[in-house]
């Protein structure tokens, strides 16, 4: 779950968990219901809870912000109310999985289960019950939205063409510049560098066993930017948050004990257990990555130069050389063709590329083969050192979407427009037939959908 989504979740949770009796939320504001949609009630604490979380994120909050928050809640209640009328069923497995994931995220962020209970002022079992109810409502809302949108007629090529012809150029979607790239990657000699790292960590471990503080050495030598300033401390978290080999090593330790050297895709570690509680633990670690010398770089570049010369002499194609010689296995099998590991697309926008790759690519023309350069692969959290040459296969320049080249882009945009129209229609229709009461305090809001409470 990414940080932005997590903060949104916390905002919802904060609203539910605020006290409900006689609590003040500002000058003259006392806990009460501020809206009713059918049988669904919205409390002022829920609105203020999300406003408080927005302030914590550094966002300015005023009365118009509260109006926006309330309207989103009103819309949610409309969907939930209709979902219950339609007897939609909650996907229990998804709810439980989401609940566990979100509880784990809160525990990691706040530092432990006890800290979560103190932050929200309630025992964990009660918090889980309240959060589960929220997730069940979210599940119903999502299903109801899908039901509304599934009635949208399937698009035909004629629909796409009509949308393209009838839409002003300035309102059509923009297509960013995209690159189709092949690569040949050569890794430096890992054995010598890895041996040096292991020896360094063994030395640090011996110093700790002789009495030096683990936290002090972590601040001095760890290469984990997220924990080095904290003496290598990770914070209380479930074992599933880490690489399995890392979690297994940490969980096998006694409190205060220091592990042997542990290898993960991020590099090499030594670990000291601070606390273990069930399937969760808190530990310190020192991370060191293999460091390569100028000699390693020269050897890699010499190999790539040789392969580049073979291609330029027309002896072999770039794709053929990549299949046989590239050590970057994910792309080697497809002749070096890079592909997004999540979508499978072979076209990349600038922001999807490694900075080192784009720095080279931006000065190339289609058909060019780059000089060797140093970059990172996609392994681990930050990637491992790799030496590369690139072949720029094709460029799709940034442009306003057109019917001939960007049919899928136009189709996706029209689908979004039609989906929003269906949602808008549903909301306006349900406003008319649902029992809706709005507190006078919010009647002056400029809502996107006028008519709440009228």
C-alpha positions in Angstrom: 0.0 0.0 0.0 1.6 3.3 -0.9 1.9 6.2 1.5 -0.8 8.4 0.0 -3.4 5.6 0.2 -2.3 4.8 3.7 -2.8 8.3 4.9 -6.3 8.4 3.3 -7.1 5.2 5.3 -5.8 6.7 8.5 -8.0 9.8 7.9 -11.0 7.6 7.7 -10.0 5.6 10.8 -9.3 8.7 12.8 -12.8 10.0 12.2 -14.4 6.7 13.4 -12.2 6.5 16.5 -12.8 9.9 18.0 -14.8 10.2 21.2 -18.6 10.5 20.6 -20.0 12.2 23.6 -19.7 15.9 24.3 -16.4 16.3 22.4 -15.6 19.8 21.2 -14.1 20.1 17.7 -13.7 23.8 17.5 -15.4 27.0 18.8 -19.1 26.1 19.4 -18.8 22.7 17.6 -20.0 19.7 19.7 -20.3 16.0 18.6 -23.5 15.4 16.7 -24.9 14.0 13.5 -24.5 16.4 10.6 -26.2 14.4 7.8 -28.5 11.4 7.3 -28.8 9.4 4.0 -31.5 6.8 4.3 -30.5 4.9 7.4 -26.9 6.0 7.2 -25.6 8.7 9.6 -22.6 11.0 9.3 -21.1 12.5 12.5 -19.2 15.7 12.9 -16.3 13.7 14.4 -15.9 11.8 11.1 -15.7 15.1 9.1 -13.3 16.7 11.6 -11.3 13.5 11.9 -10.4 13.6 8.2 -9.8 17.4 8.4 -7.3 16.8 11.2 -5.5 14.2 9.2 -5.3 16.6 6.2 -3.7 19.2 8.5 -1.2 16.6 9.7 -0.2 16.1 6.1 0.4 19.8 5.7 -2.7 20.7 3.8 -4.7 23.8 4.5 -8.2 23.2 5.9 -11.0 25.7 5.8 -14.8 25.5 5.6 -14.8 24.7 1.8 -12.5 21.8 2.6 -15.0 20.5 5.1 -17.7 20.8 2.5 -15.7 18.6 0.1 -15.1 16.1 2.9 -18.8 15.9 3.8 -19.9 15.6 0.1 -17.6 12.6 -0.4 -19.1 11.0 2.7 -22.7 11.7 1.4 -21.9 10.1 -1.9 -20.4 7.1 -0.2 -23.6 6.7 1.9 -25.8 6.8 -1.2 -23.9 3.9 -2.8 -23.9 2.0 0.5 -27.6 2.5 1.0 -28.4 1.2 -2.5 -26.0 -1.7 -2.1 -27.9 -2.9 1.0 -31.2 -2.5 -0.8 -29.8 -4.6 -3.7 -28.6 -7.2 -1.2 -25.0 -7.1 -2.4 -22.7 -9.3 -0.5 -19.4 -8.3 1.0 -16.3 -10.2 -0.1 -15.2 -11.4 3.3 -11.9 -12.7 2.3 -10.9 -9.4 0.7 -12.0 -7.5 3.8 -10.0 -9.6 6.2 -6.9 -9.4 4.0 -7.3 -5.6 3.7 -7.8 -5.3 7.5 -4.7 -7.3 8.3 -2.7 -5.3 5.8 -3.8 -2.0 7.2 -3.4 -3.0 10.8 0.2 -4.1 10.0 0.8 -0.8 8.3 -0.4 1.2 11.3 1.6 -1.0 13.7 4.8 -0.4 11.6 4.1 3.4 11.3 3.3 4.0 15.0 5.9 1.6 16.4 3.8 -1.3 17.8 0.4 -2.6 18.8 0.5 -0.8 22.1 1.3 2.5 20.4 -1.7 2.1 18.1 -4.0 1.5 21.0 -2.6 4.6 22.8 -2.9 6.7 19.6 -6.6 5.8 19.1 -7.5 5.4 22.8 -9.0 2.0 22.3 -8.0 -1.7 22.6 -7.0 -3.4 19.4 -9.9 -5.8 19.3 -12.3 -2.8 19.3 -10.3 -1.0 16.7 -10.3 -4.0 14.4 -14.1 -4.3 14.7 -14.6 -0.7 13.8 -12.1 -0.8 10.9 -13.6 -4.0 9.6 -17.0 -2.3 9.5 -15.4 0.6 7.4 -13.8 -1.9 5.0 -17.1 -3.8 4.7 -18.8 -0.5 3.7 -16.0 0.2 1.2 -16.5 -3.2 -0.3 -20.2 -2.6 -0.8 -19.6 0.9 -2.2 -17.1 -0.5 -4.8 -19.4 -3.3 -5.8 -22.3 -0.8 -6.2 -20.1 1.5 -8.4 -19.2 -1.5 -10.5 -22.8 -2.4 -10.9 -23.6 1.2 -12.0 -20.8 1.2 -14.5 -21.4 -2.3 -15.9 -24.6 -1.0 -17.6 -22.5 1.3 -19.8 -22.8 0.0 -23.4 -19.6 -1.4 -24.9 -17.7 1.1 -27.1 -17.5 0.6 -30.8 -14.9 2.0 -33.2 -17.5 4.4 -34.4 -18.0 5.7 -30.8 -14.3 6.3 -30.5 -14.1 8.1 -33.9 -17.2 10.3 -33.0 -15.6 11.2 -29.7 -12.3 12.1 -31.4 -14.0 14.2 -34.1 -16.4 16.0 -31.8 -13.9 16.9 -29.0 -11.9 20.1 -29.3 -8.1 19.4 -29.6 -7.4 21.1 -26.3 -9.7 18.7 -24.5 -8.3 15.5 -26.0 -5.8 13.5 -23.8 -2.1 14.1 -24.2 0.2 11.2 -24.9 3.6 11.5 -23.3 6.8 10.7 -25.2 7.5 7.0 -25.1 10.6 5.0 -25.8 11.1 1.4 -27.0 14.5 0.3 -25.9 16.8 -2.8 -26.0 19.6 -3.3 -23.6 22.7 -5.5 -23.0 23.7 -5.6 -19.4 26.9 -6.9 -17.8 27.3 -7.3 -14.1 30.6 -6.6 -12.4 32.6 -9.5 -10.8 30.5 -9.9 -7.7 32.6 -12.6 -5.9 35.5 -10.3 -4.8 33.2 -7.4 -3.9 30.8 -9.7 -1.9 33.7 -11.3 -0.1 34.9 -7.8 0.9 31.5 -6.9 2.3 31.1 -10.1 4.2 34.6 -9.6 5.8 33.6 -6.0 6.7 30.4 -7.2 8.4 32.1 -10.0 10.3 34.6 -7.4 11.6 31.7 -5.1 12.7 30.0 -8.1 14.4 33.1 -8.9 16.3 33.4 -5.3 17.5 29.8 -5.5 18.7 30.4 -8.8 20.6 33.4 -7.1 22.3 31.2 -4.4 23.6 30.7 -1.7 21.0 27.1 -0.5 20.5 25.3 -1.9 17.5 23.4 1.4 17.0 26.6 3.5 16.9 28.2 1.3 14.3 24.9 1.3 12.3 25.0 5.1 12.2 28.6 5.1 11.0 28.6 2.3 8.4 25.0 1.2 7.4 24.0 2.0 3.9 20.3 1.9 4.6 19.2 5.5 4.3 15.9 4.8 6.0 17.3 3.5 9.3 21.0 4.5 9.6 20.1 7.7 11.5 18.1 5.7 13.9 20.9 3.4 14.7 19.7 0.8 12.2 16.3 0.3 14.1 13.5 -0.9 11.9 10.6 -0.5 14.2 8.0 -3.1 15.3 6.6 -4.8 12.2 5.2 -8.1 10.9 7.8 -10.5 9.4 5.9 -10.3 6.1 7.2 -6.7 5.6 10.8 -8.0 5.0 12.6 -10.4 2.7 11.8 -14.0 4.1 15.5 -14.8 4.7 15.8 -11.5 6.7 12.7 -12.2 8.8 13.8 -15.9 9.4 17.2 -14.7 10.6 15.8 -12.0 12.9 13.1 -14.3 14.4 15.6 -17.0 15.2 17.6 -14.7 17.4 17.3 -14.1 21.2 16.8 -10.5 22.3 20.1 -8.7 22.0 21.7 -11.4 20.0 23.5 -10.5 16.7 23.1 -12.6 13.6 25.7 -14.0 11.2 25.9 -12.2 7.8 22.6 -12.4 5.9 22.2 -11.9 2.2 19.1 -10.4 0.6 18.4 -8.7 -2.7 19.2 -5.4 -1.0 22.7 -6.4 0.0 24.3 -8.0 3.1 23.2 -7.5 6.7 23.9 -8.2 10.3 20.9 -8.1 12.5 20.3 -7.5 16.3 16.9 -8.5 17.7 15.3 -5.9 20.0 11.9 -7.3 20.6 9.7 -10.2 19.4 5.9 -10.4 19.8 4.2 -13.3 18.1 4.7 -12.9 14.3 6.2 -9.4 14.7 9.6 -8.1 15.7 11.7 -5.0 16.1 15.4 -5.2 15.2 18.4 -3.2 14.2 20.5 -3.9 11.1 23.6 -2.8 9.3 23.3 -3.0 5.5 26.3 -2.9 3.3 26.2 -3.3 -0.5 29.1 -4.6 -2.6 31.3 -1.8 -3.8 33.0 -2.1 -7.2 36.3 -0.6 -8.2 37.3 1.3 -11.3 38.9 -1.9 -12.5 35.6 -3.7 -12.3 34.0 -0.9 -14.3 36.8 -0.9 -16.9 36.4 -4.7 -17.4 32.6 -4.3 -17.9 33.0 -1.4 -20.3 35.6 -3.3 -22.3 33.2 -6.3 -22.7 30.4 -4.0 -23.8 32.6 -2.1 -26.2 33.6 -5.3 -27.8 29.9 -6.4 -28.2 29.0 -2.9 -29.5 31.7 -3.1 -32.2 30.4 -6.5 -33.3 26.9 -5.0 -33.8 28.2 -1.9 -35.5 30.2 -4.0 -38.0 26.9 -5.7 -39.0 28.2 -9.1 -37.9 25.2 -9.6 -35.6 22.1 -7.7 -34.6 21.7 -6.0 -31.2 18.9 -8.5 -30.4 21.0 -11.5 -31.3 23.9 -10.3 -29.1 21.6 -9.5 -26.3 20.2 -13.1 -26.3 23.6 -14.7 -26.1 25.6 -12.2 -24.0 23.4 -10.0 -21.8 23.5 -11.0 -18.2 20.2 -9.1 -17.5 18.1 -12.2 -17.8 14.6 -10.6 -17.8 15.3 -8.8 -21.1 17.9 -11.1 -22.6 15.4 -13.8 -23.7 13.5 -11.2 -25.8 16.6 -9.9 -27.5 17.3 -7.2 -24.9 13.8 -5.6 -25.3 12.9 -3.9 -22.0 9.3 -4.4 -20.8 7.4 -3.1 -17.8 7.2 -6.0 -15.3 3.7 -5.0 -14.2 2.0 -4.2 -17.5 4.2 -6.0 -20.0 4.3 -2.9 -22.2 7.6 -2.4 -24.1 7.1 1.4 -24.2 8.4 3.6 -21.4 7.8 7.2 -20.4 10.6 9.2 -19.0 9.6 8.8 -15.3 9.5 5.0 -15.7 13.2 4.8 -16.6 16.2 4.7 -14.3 17.7 8.2 -14.1 21.1 6.9 -15.5 19.2 5.2 -18.5 17.3 8.4 -19.4 20.4 10.6 -19.1 21.9 8.5 -21.9 18.7 7.9 -23.9 17.7 11.6 -24.2 20.7 12.3 -26.4 20.1 9.3 -28.7 18.4 9.0 -32.1 16.4 6.0 -33.2 18.8 3.3 -34.3 21.7 4.6 -32.1 23.7 2.3 -29.8 24.9 4.1 -26.7 28.4 4.0 -25.2 28.8 1.8 -22.1 27.5 3.4 -18.9 26.8 2.4 -15.3 23.2 2.0 -14.1 21.1 -0.1 -11.8 18.9 -3.1 -12.4 15.4 -3.6 -10.8 16.4 -6.1 -8.1 15.9 -5.2 -4.4 14.6 -1.9 -3.2 17.2 0.3 -4.9 18.7 -2.0 -7.6 22.1 -3.5 -8.1 25.0 -2.1 -10.1 25.0 -3.1 -13.8 26.9 -1.8 -16.8 24.9 -1.3 -20.0 24.6 -0.3 -23.6 21.2 0.7 -25.0 19.7 0.5 -28.4 16.9 3.1 -29.1 14.4 1.1 -31.1 11.6 3.6 -31.5 10.3 6.9 -30.1 6.7 8.0 -29.9 6.9 11.8 -29.5 4.5 13.6 -27.1 1.4 14.6 -28.9 -2.4 15.1 -28.7 -4.0 11.7 -29.0 -5.2 10.9 -32.5 -7.6 8.2 -33.9 -5.0 6.5 -36.0 -2.2 6.0 -33.5 -3.9 6.2 -30.1 -7.1 4.3 -30.4 -6.6 2.6 -27.0 -5.8 6.0 -25.3 -9.0 7.5 -26.7 -11.0 4.4 -25.8 -9.7 4.6 -22.2 -10.5 8.3 -21.9 -14.0 7.8 -23.3 -14.6 4.9 -20.9 -13.6 7.2 -18.1 -16.0 9.9 -19.3 -18.9 7.5 -19.7 -18.2 6.0 -16.3 -18.3 9.4 -14.6 -21.5 10.2 -16.4 -23.1 7.0 -15.1 -21.9 7.8 -11.6 -23.2 11.4 -11.9 -26.6 10.1 -13.1 -26.8 7.6 -10.3 -26.0 10.2 -7.6 -28.5 12.8 -9.0 -31.3 10.1 -9.2 -30.7 8.8 -5.7 -30.6 12.3 -4.3 -34.2 12.7 -5.4 -35.5 9.4 -3.9 -33.5 9.0 -0.7 -34.3 10.6 2.6 -31.5 13.1 3.1 -31.1 15.5 6.0 -28.3 18.0 6.1 -27.3 20.1 9.1 -27.9 23.8 8.5 -24.3 24.5 9.3 -23.4 22.9 5.9 -26.3 24.3 3.8 -24.1 27.1 2.5 -21.6 24.7 0.9 -21.0 24.9 -2.8 -21.5 21.2 -3.5 -20.6 19.6 -6.8 -24.0 17.9 -6.7 -26.6 20.5 -5.6 -29.7 19.2 -3.8 -28.4 17.5 -0.7 -31.1 17.7 1.9 -33.6 19.6 -0.3 
